[in-house]
């Protein structure tokens, strides 16, 4: 059964949205709540979701005027507001081709040679000169393709604007990378959120418009840029990225429950109910990961793909956003010694997403005081923490399966 979160009062919800918008650089929301309610999904008839989403004011492709409305994760988590751009047009088709070639390169040297050839043909310079003309949605699409190229070449941990980077990577590519980072206002996008959440498309066009999270849950997904050659089965890396996308889509209720718990007192009668629902959602997400394990373990993998995965893991760039949202509510962390603080893991998320998580850190602080109390409510809180730990371990096991040199068996049965 899909849990239905309780509603959050408009005042608390408005406060969170205003705080998030302010931290992300947007003006705070004042006055009447300008949001409209999203359609109910997977809940009983007549049940409210308790979340709202701002009216969609994202500019049309090609229109660089105006700014999109502040992002509301209750609407669709940290998934993009619309399906990612499947095919770029005009000069940007060259970036599409470069990303596809780099993804299937046999090793890093081959991927670097692909970039160098594009530089010698002045293709990278031509792309950089057109970055300012990209719509926000196409800028995100270009960022995903740049991220694929960067990790394929082994440059994922570089700062494209650092002088030392020019001694390692192609200078024209670094300039393109830096220009796109400036366009999307996100310096460290070469990470799982960009590589997974902007690199998928439904295998067939849906017959009707459905919310983005429902689309990602119910439709068969295929990668836009494949890490396996065309005509061959999807690789483990392909399947891991698609699993991260589906995890985000299935975790939408977790974002809505975070909104419910924000500002609630630990002794509020609704708090333990929301925490029990949080436990059920995290168990469901763990079961979702287990359902991915067998096919992922049986998929082919190459040394180059394993090197890409190892590089992302080394720089702490494989944390799924939905797990970071659960961490913001429960305050449990989940990092091994030496991995740094929450902000270190969040640096790979867009500014508005980082701001939302920071707002949740503050607004859910009263609920986290249950960790130091006794009684049944505290027991429910600790159960929620334990379920998050189990979910993180299951995700880590899936990553390890993707990185294994030989096929392994499926994960242990979900509890």
C-alpha positions in Angstrom: 0.0 0.0 0.0 1.3 3.4 -0.9 1.4 5.6 2.2 -0.4 8.9 2.1 1.4 11.7 4.0 -0.4 14.1 6.3 -0.7 17.7 5.3 1.5 20.5 6.4 0.0 23.8 7.4 0.2 26.5 4.8 2.2 28.8 7.1 4.9 26.2 7.7 5.0 25.3 4.0 5.2 28.9 3.0 8.1 29.5 5.5 10.1 26.6 4.1 9.6 27.7 0.5 10.5 31.3 1.3 13.7 30.2 3.2 14.7 27.9 0.4 14.1 30.6 -2.3 16.1 33.1 -0.3 19.1 30.7 0.1 19.0 29.8 -3.5 19.2 33.4 -4.5 15.6 34.0 -5.4 13.3 36.5 -3.6 11.4 35.1 -0.7 7.7 34.2 -1.2 5.5 36.7 0.5 1.8 37.3 0.9 -0.5 34.7 -0.4 0.8 31.3 -1.4 1.2 31.4 -5.2 1.3 27.6 -5.5 -1.2 25.3 -7.0 -1.9 21.8 -5.7 -0.5 18.9 -7.7 -2.8 16.1 -8.7 -3.1 13.2 -6.2 -0.9 10.2 -7.1 -1.3 6.7 -6.0 -3.4 7.7 -3.0 -7.0 6.9 -2.1 -9.7 9.0 -3.9 -10.2 12.3 -2.2 -6.9 12.1 -0.3 -4.7 15.2 -0.2 -1.0 14.9 -0.8 -0.2 17.8 1.5 2.2 19.3 -1.0 2.0 22.1 -3.5 4.1 23.1 -6.4 4.7 26.6 -7.9 3.1 27.4 -11.2 5.4 26.3 -14.0 7.0 29.4 -15.5 10.0 27.7 -17.1 10.9 29.5 -20.3 10.3 27.7 -23.5 13.3 26.2 -25.2 15.3 28.9 -26.9 13.9 31.6 -24.7 16.6 32.8 -22.2 14.5 35.6 -20.7 12.9 35.3 -17.3 13.7 32.8 -14.5 12.0 29.6 -13.5 9.9 29.5 -10.4 11.6 28.3 -7.2 11.8 24.5 -7.2 9.4 22.7 -4.9 10.7 19.1 -4.2 7.3 18.1 -3.0 6.1 18.2 -6.6 8.7 15.7 -8.0 11.7 15.4 -5.7 14.9 16.4 -7.4 13.9 15.1 -10.8 13.8 17.7 -13.5 10.5 19.4 -14.0 10.1 18.0 -17.5 11.6 14.9 -19.2 15.3 15.5 -20.1 16.1 16.7 -23.6 16.5 13.5 -25.7 18.2 15.0 -28.7 19.9 18.4 -29.0 19.7 20.4 -32.2 21.9 22.6 -34.4 25.6 22.9 -33.4 24.8 21.0 -30.2 24.4 17.8 -32.0 28.2 17.6 -31.9 28.2 17.6 -28.1 25.7 14.8 -28.3 28.0 12.8 -30.6 31.1 13.6 -28.4 29.3 12.3 -25.3 28.2 9.1 -27.0 31.6 8.4 -28.3 33.4 9.2 -25.0 30.9 7.0 -23.1 31.7 3.9 -25.1 35.5 4.6 -25.4 37.6 1.6 -24.4 39.8 3.6 -22.0 40.5 7.1 -20.8 43.2 7.7 -23.4 40.7 7.0 -26.2 38.1 9.4 -24.7 40.8 12.1 -24.3 41.7 11.6 -28.0 38.1 12.1 -29.0 38.0 15.4 -27.1 41.3 16.5 -28.6 40.1 15.8 -32.1 37.0 17.9 -31.5 39.3 20.7 -30.2 41.4 20.6 -33.3 38.3 20.9 -35.5 37.2 24.0 -33.4 34.0 22.3 -32.4 34.5 23.0 -28.7 35.1 26.7 -29.3 32.0 26.9 -31.4 29.9 25.3 -28.7 31.3 27.6 -26.0 30.4 30.6 -28.0 26.7 29.5 -28.0 26.3 28.6 -24.3 24.6 31.9 -23.5 21.9 31.1 -26.0 20.8 27.9 -24.3 17.4 27.8 -22.6 17.7 26.6 -19.0 16.4 23.1 -19.9 18.9 22.7 -22.8 21.6 24.0 -20.6 20.9 21.1 -18.2 21.0 18.8 -21.1 24.4 20.1 -22.2 25.6 19.8 -18.7 24.7 16.1 -18.6 26.7 15.5 -21.8 29.7 17.5 -20.5 29.6 15.4 -17.3 29.7 12.1 -19.3 32.7 13.4 -21.3 34.5 14.6 -18.1 34.2 11.4 -16.2 35.0 9.3 -19.3 38.3 11.2 -19.6 39.1 10.9 -15.9 38.6 14.6 -15.3 35.5 14.5 -13.1 37.3 15.7 -9.9 38.8 18.8 -11.7 37.8 22.4 -11.1 37.5 23.6 -14.8 38.5 27.1 -13.8 41.6 26.2 -11.7 44.9 26.9 -13.5 46.2 23.5 -12.5 43.4 21.8 -14.5 44.8 23.2 -17.7 47.9 21.1 -17.2 45.7 17.9 -17.1 42.7 18.4 -19.3 42.0 19.9 -22.7 41.8 23.7 -22.4 39.0 24.3 -24.8 36.9 21.6 -23.1 37.5 23.2 -19.7 36.3 26.5 -21.1 33.1 24.9 -22.4 32.7 23.1 -19.0 33.1 26.4 -17.1 30.7 28.3 -19.4 28.0 25.7 -18.9 28.6 25.6 -15.1 28.2 29.4 -15.1 25.0 29.1 -17.2 23.3 26.7 -14.8 24.9 28.3 -11.7 26.3 25.0 -10.6 30.0 24.4 -10.4 30.2 20.8 -9.4 27.6 19.1 -11.5 29.8 16.2 -12.7 28.2 13.7 -10.3 25.4 11.1 -10.1 22.5 13.7 -9.9 23.4 15.1 -13.3 24.5 11.8 -14.8 21.4 9.9 -13.7 18.5 12.4 -13.3 19.1 14.1 -16.7 20.1 11.0 -18.7 16.9 9.1 -19.2 13.8 9.0 -21.4 10.7 6.8 -21.6 11.1 4.1 -24.1 7.8 5.0 -25.7 6.0 8.3 -25.7 3.3 8.3 -23.1 -0.2 8.6 -24.5 -1.1 11.4 -22.1 0.6 13.9 -19.9 1.5 12.5 -16.5 3.6 14.0 -13.6 7.3 13.5 -14.1 7.8 11.2 -11.0 4.9 9.0 -12.2 6.4 8.9 -15.7 9.7 7.7 -14.3 8.0 5.1 -12.1 5.6 3.6 -14.5 7.3 3.8 -17.9 10.2 1.6 -19.2 13.2 3.9 -19.1 16.2 4.0 -21.5 19.4 6.1 -21.2 19.8 9.1 -23.5 23.6 8.6 -23.6 24.4 4.9 -23.3 27.6 3.6 -21.6 27.2 0.5 -23.9 27.4 0.6 -27.7 24.2 0.7 -29.6 22.7 -2.7 -30.4 24.3 -4.2 -27.3 22.6 -4.8 -23.9 22.7 -2.0 -21.3 25.8 -2.1 -19.2 25.9 -2.2 -15.4 26.7 1.5 -15.3 23.6 2.2 -17.5 21.4 0.2 -15.2 22.9 1.8 -12.0 22.1 5.3 -13.4 18.5 4.2 -14.3 18.1 2.6 -10.9 19.0 6.0 -9.3 16.4 7.7 -11.4 13.7 5.2 -10.4 14.8 5.5 -6.8 14.2 9.2 -6.9 10.8 8.7 -8.6 9.7 6.1 -6.0 11.0 8.3 -3.2 8.7 11.2 -4.0 6.6 10.5 -0.9 9.7 10.9 1.2 10.0 14.5 0.1 6.4 15.0 0.9 6.8 13.5 4.4 9.8 15.8 5.0 7.5 18.7 4.3 5.0 17.2 6.7 7.5 16.8 9.5 9.0 20.3 9.0 8.2 22.5 12.0 6.4 19.7 13.9 7.0 19.4 17.6 8.4 16.1 18.8 5.3 15.6 21.0 2.8 16.5 18.2 0.4 13.6 17.8 1.0 13.6 14.0 4.8 13.2 14.3 5.0 9.4 15.1 2.4 8.7 12.4 4.5 10.6 9.8 7.7 8.7 11.0 5.9 5.4 10.7 5.1 6.3 7.1 8.7 7.3 6.6 9.8 3.9 7.7 7.4 2.2 5.2 8.6 4.4 2.4 12.3 3.6 3.2 11.5 -0.1 3.3 9.8 0.2 -0.1 12.8 2.1 -1.6 15.0 -0.7 -0.3 12.8 -3.3 -1.9 13.0 -1.3 -5.1 16.8 -1.4 -5.1 16.7 -5.2 -4.5 14.5 -5.6 -7.5 17.2 -3.9 -9.6 20.0 -6.1 -8.3 19.7 -9.3 -10.3 19.5 -7.6 -13.8 22.4 -5.2 -12.8 24.6 -8.1 -11.7 24.0 -10.0 -14.9 24.7 -6.9 -17.2 28.0 -6.6 -18.9 30.7 -4.2 -17.7 34.1 -3.0 -18.9 37.2 -1.8 -17.2 36.5 1.7 -18.4 33.0 1.7 -16.9 34.4 0.4 -13.6 37.0 3.2 -13.6 34.2 5.8 -14.1 32.3 4.4 -11.2 35.4 4.3 -9.0 36.2 7.9 -9.8 32.7 9.0 -8.9 32.8 7.1 -5.7 36.2 8.5 -4.7 35.1 12.1 -5.0 31.8 11.4 -3.1 29.7 12.0 -6.1 27.4 8.9 -6.0 25.0 10.0 -3.2 21.4 9.7 -4.4 19.5 13.0 -3.7 16.5 11.1 -2.1 18.9 9.7 0.5 20.2 13.1 1.3 16.6 14.3 1.8 16.0 11.5 4.3 19.3 12.4 6.0 18.1 16.0 6.3 15.0 14.9 8.2 16.6 12.2 10.4 20.1 13.7 10.9 21.8 10.4 10.8 24.5 11.1 8.3 25.7 7.8 6.8 29.3 8.8 5.9 32.4 6.8 6.6 35.2 8.5 8.6 37.0 11.0 6.5 34.2 11.6 4.0 33.4 15.0 5.4 30.2 16.8 6.4 26.8 17.0 4.8 27.8 20.0 2.7 30.6 18.0 1.1 28.0 15.5 -0.2 25.6 18.2 -1.2 28.0 20.2 -3.3 27.0 18.2 -6.3 23.4 19.3 -6.1 22.0 22.5 -7.7 21.9 25.6 -5.4 18.1 25.4 -4.9 18.3 21.8 -3.9 21.1 22.4 -1.4 19.0 25.3 0.0 16.0 23.1 0.4 18.0 20.5 2.3 19.5 23.2 4.6 16.0 24.4 5.3 15.0 20.9 6.2 18.0 20.6 8.5 16.7 23.5 10.5 12.9 22.9 10.3 13.2 19.2 11.3 15.5 19.9 14.2 12.7 19.6 16.8 11.8 16.1 15.5 15.4 15.0 15.8 15.3 15.7 19.6 13.5 12.4 19.8 16.9 10.7 19.5 17.6 11.8 23.1 14.3 10.8 24.6 12.5 7.6 25.7 9.1 6.3 25.0 7.2 4.9 22.0 7.7 8.1 19.9 11.4 7.9 20.3 11.3 4.2 19.4 9.6 5.1 16.2 12.2 7.7 15.4 15.0 5.3 16.0 13.3 2.8 13.7 13.2 5.4 11.0 16.9 6.0 11.5 17.6 2.2 11.3 15.6 1.9 8.1 17.6 4.7 6.5 20.9 2.9 7.5 19.6 -0.3 5.9 18.6 1.6 2.8 22.0 3.2 2.5 23.7 -0.2 2.9 21.5 -1.7 0.2 22.4 1.2 -2.2 26.1 0.8 -1.4 25.8 -3.0 -2.2 24.2 -2.1 -5.5 27.1 0.2 -6.3 29.6 -2.5 -5.3 27.8 -5.0 -7.6 28.1 -2.5 -10.5 31.8 -2.1 -9.8 32.6 -5.8 -9.3 34.9 -7.3 -11.9 32.9 -10.5 -12.4 29.1 -11.1 -12.1 28.0 -11.6 -8.5 24.8 -13.0 -7.2 21.8 -10.8 -6.3 21.7 -9.0 -3.0 20.3 -10.7 0.1 16.5 -10.7 0.3 15.0 -7.5 1.5 13.9 -7.5 5.1 
